[in-house]
Amino acid sequence: MSLALVLAAAPAGAQPAPPTTREQALELMKRGNAEARREAVVALGRLGAMGDAPVLLKALRDEDEGVRALAENALWDVWSRSGDAQVDALFQHGVEQMTNGAAEAAIETFTLVITKKPDFAEGWNKRATIYYLVGEYQKSLHDCAEVIKRNPQHWGALAGYGQIYLALDQPEMALDYFQRALRVNPNLGQVEAAVEELKRLILEKRKGTI
């Protein structure tokens, strides 16, 4: 079929098909308009691996708000895949336990995930989250450190540090980690609000000691 016939057969205003491979998604991230970049980050969330995280981290600063929001979701999706189907199934079971409020069972599940796949940062992150929720702050700090060793750009763990230090009444440390989280992901509205409030409280505290 000639090119002229192909063009004549295409419906007016036809849009290119969404990317179905990670290579297509990566190409669209470089060359596509905002709508195409949105499709690309969704595809990377579905198909990408940890090696694609830098592209998605860059997309957190995209000029399009939709791209930024979708890139955040896509990163969580990528981070939540270990590369091992058995470990991933176990991980999802732990997430369900968390959602249902079964904290002790979830801790056991994520401990098993960590044992089976110690380099899987998100296993550590989920256990850190549960430890925080049950008030085991030192254990949570330990697990946050393990996350950052494996994934230094994990803004969730960085913000988690901030939450823990708030609970431990160490506002300066909390402020530092919240600011680090925002340097990775500037779209964290609640963290940004916490930073402004902490700055105000710390300033007032210092004024009171002069």
C-alpha positions as CSV (number, residue, x, y, z in Angstrom):
1,M,0.0,0.0,0.0
2,S,1.4,3.4,-0.9
3,L,2.0,6.1,1.7
4,A,-0.7,8.3,0.0
5,L,-3.3,5.5,0.5
6,V,-2.3,5.0,4.1
7,L,-2.8,8.7,4.8
8,A,-6.1,8.8,2.9
9,A,-7.4,5.8,4.9
10,A,-6.4,7.3,8.3
11,P,-9.4,9.1,10.1
12,A,-9.0,12.8,10.4
13,G,-7.4,13.9,13.7
14,A,-6.4,10.3,14.5
15,Q,-4.1,10.1,17.5
16,P,-1.1,7.8,17.7
17,A,-1.6,4.6,19.7
18,P,-0.5,4.7,23.4
19,P,2.9,3.1,23.9
20,T,2.9,-0.6,24.4
21,T,6.6,-1.1,25.1
22,R,8.9,0.6,27.5
23,E,11.1,1.7,24.5
24,Q,8.1,3.5,22.9
25,A,7.3,5.1,26.3
26,L,10.9,6.3,26.7
27,E,10.9,7.8,23.2
28,L,7.6,9.6,23.9
29,M,9.0,11.1,27.1
30,K,11.7,12.8,24.9
31,R,9.6,13.9,22.0
32,G,5.9,13.9,22.9
33,N,3.5,16.6,23.7
34,A,1.9,16.8,27.2
35,E,-0.8,14.2,26.3
36,A,1.8,11.8,24.9
37,R,4.0,12.3,27.9
38,R,1.1,11.4,30.2
39,E,0.6,8.2,28.3
40,A,4.3,7.5,28.4
41,V,4.6,7.8,32.2
42,V,1.6,5.5,32.7
43,A,3.2,3.0,30.4
44,L,6.5,3.2,32.3
45,G,4.6,2.7,35.5
46,R,3.3,-0.5,34.0
47,L,6.3,-1.7,32.1
48,G,9.3,0.0,33.5
49,A,12.0,-1.1,35.9
50,M,14.3,0.6,38.5
51,G,16.6,1.6,35.7
52,D,13.8,3.9,34.3
53,A,13.4,5.7,37.7
54,P,15.6,8.6,36.6
55,V,13.3,9.4,33.7
56,L,10.3,9.4,36.0
57,L,12.1,11.4,38.6
58,K,12.8,14.0,36.0
59,A,9.1,14.0,35.0
60,L,8.2,15.1,38.6
61,R,9.3,18.5,37.3
62,D,7.5,18.4,34.0
63,E,5.7,21.6,33.0
64,D,2.4,19.7,32.8
65,E,0.7,19.0,36.1
66,G,-0.9,15.8,34.8
67,V,2.5,14.4,33.9
68,R,3.9,15.2,37.3
69,A,1.0,13.5,39.1
70,L,1.2,10.4,36.9
71,A,4.9,10.2,37.2
72,E,4.6,10.1,41.0
73,N,2.1,7.2,40.7
74,A,4.4,5.5,38.1
75,L,7.4,5.6,40.4
76,W,5.4,4.0,43.2
77,D,4.5,1.2,40.8
78,V,8.1,0.7,39.6
79,W,9.4,0.8,43.2
80,S,6.8,-1.9,44.2
81,R,8.1,-4.5,41.8
82,S,11.0,-6.6,43.0
83,G,11.6,-8.5,39.8
84,D,10.6,-11.8,41.5
85,A,7.0,-12.9,41.0
86,Q,6.9,-14.8,44.3
87,V,8.3,-11.9,46.3
88,D,5.9,-9.5,44.5
89,A,2.9,-11.7,45.4
90,L,4.1,-11.8,49.0
91,F,4.6,-8.0,49.0
92,Q,1.0,-7.4,47.7
93,H,-0.3,-9.7,50.5
94,G,1.5,-7.5,53.0
95,V,0.0,-4.4,51.5
96,E,-3.4,-6.0,51.9
97,Q,-2.7,-6.7,55.5
98,M,-1.6,-3.1,56.1
99,T,-4.8,-1.9,54.5
100,N,-6.9,-4.1,56.7
101,G,-5.1,-2.9,59.8
102,A,-3.3,-6.2,60.5
103,A,-0.1,-4.6,61.6
104,E,1.7,-7.5,63.3
105,A,0.9,-9.9,60.4
106,A,2.1,-7.3,57.9
107,I,5.3,-6.9,59.8
108,E,5.9,-10.7,59.6
109,T,5.1,-10.6,55.9
110,F,7.4,-7.8,55.0
111,T,10.1,-9.3,57.2
112,L,9.8,-12.4,55.0
113,V,10.0,-10.2,51.9
114,I,13.2,-8.6,53.2
115,T,14.7,-12.0,54.0
116,K,13.9,-13.3,50.5
117,K,14.9,-10.1,48.6
118,P,17.1,-7.9,50.9
119,D,17.9,-5.5,48.0
120,F,14.2,-4.7,47.4
121,A,13.9,-1.2,49.0
122,E,10.1,-1.1,49.1
123,G,10.0,-4.1,51.3
124,W,12.0,-2.2,53.9
125,N,9.9,0.9,53.3
126,K,6.6,-0.8,54.0
127,R,7.9,-2.3,57.2
128,A,9.3,1.1,58.2
129,T,5.8,2.5,57.7
130,I,4.2,-0.1,59.9
131,Y,6.8,0.3,62.6
132,Y,6.0,4.0,62.6
133,L,2.3,3.4,62.8
134,V,2.7,1.2,65.9
135,G,5.1,3.5,67.6
136,E,8.3,1.5,67.1
137,Y,10.2,4.6,66.1
138,Q,13.8,3.3,66.3
139,K,12.9,0.3,64.3
140,S,11.3,2.5,61.7
141,L,14.4,4.7,61.6
142,H,16.5,1.6,61.0
143,D,14.3,0.5,58.1
144,C,14.2,4.0,56.6
145,A,18.0,3.9,56.5
146,E,17.9,0.6,54.7
147,V,15.5,2.1,52.1
148,I,17.8,5.1,51.4
149,K,20.9,2.8,51.1
150,R,19.1,1.1,48.2
151,N,17.0,4.0,46.8
152,P,18.5,7.4,47.8
153,Q,15.7,9.2,45.9
154,H,12.9,7.6,47.8
155,W,11.0,10.7,48.9
156,G,8.5,8.5,50.9
157,A,11.3,7.3,53.2
158,L,12.8,10.8,53.5
159,A,9.4,12.2,54.5
160,G,9.0,9.2,56.8
161,Y,12.2,10.2,58.6
162,G,10.6,13.6,59.0
163,Q,7.4,12.1,60.5
164,I,9.4,10.0,62.9
165,Y,11.6,12.9,64.1
166,L,8.4,15.0,64.6
167,A,7.1,12.2,66.9
168,L,10.4,12.2,68.7
169,D,10.2,16.0,69.2
170,Q,13.2,16.7,67.1
171,P,11.9,19.5,64.8
172,E,15.2,20.5,63.3
173,M,15.9,16.9,62.1
174,A,12.3,16.7,60.8
175,L,12.7,19.9,58.9
176,D,15.9,18.6,57.3
177,Y,14.4,15.4,56.0
178,F,11.2,17.1,54.8
179,Q,13.3,19.5,52.8
180,R,15.3,16.6,51.4
181,A,12.0,14.9,50.3
182,L,10.9,18.1,48.5
183,R,14.2,18.3,46.7
184,V,13.4,14.9,45.2
185,N,9.7,15.5,44.7
186,P,8.6,19.1,44.8
187,N,4.9,18.2,44.4
188,L,4.4,17.1,48.0
189,G,1.9,19.7,49.2
190,Q,1.5,18.3,52.8
191,V,5.3,18.1,53.2
192,E,5.7,21.6,51.9
193,A,3.1,22.9,54.4
194,A,4.9,21.0,57.2
195,V,8.2,22.7,56.2
196,E,6.7,26.1,56.5
197,E,5.1,25.4,59.8
198,L,8.4,23.9,61.2
199,K,10.3,26.9,60.1
200,R,7.9,29.1,61.9
201,L,8.0,27.1,65.1
202,I,11.8,26.8,65.1
203,L,12.2,30.5,64.6
204,E,9.8,31.2,67.4
205,K,11.7,28.8,69.7
206,R,15.0,30.4,68.9
207,K,13.6,33.9,69.6
208,G,12.4,32.6,72.9
209,T,15.9,31.5,74.0
210,I,17.6,34.8,73.1
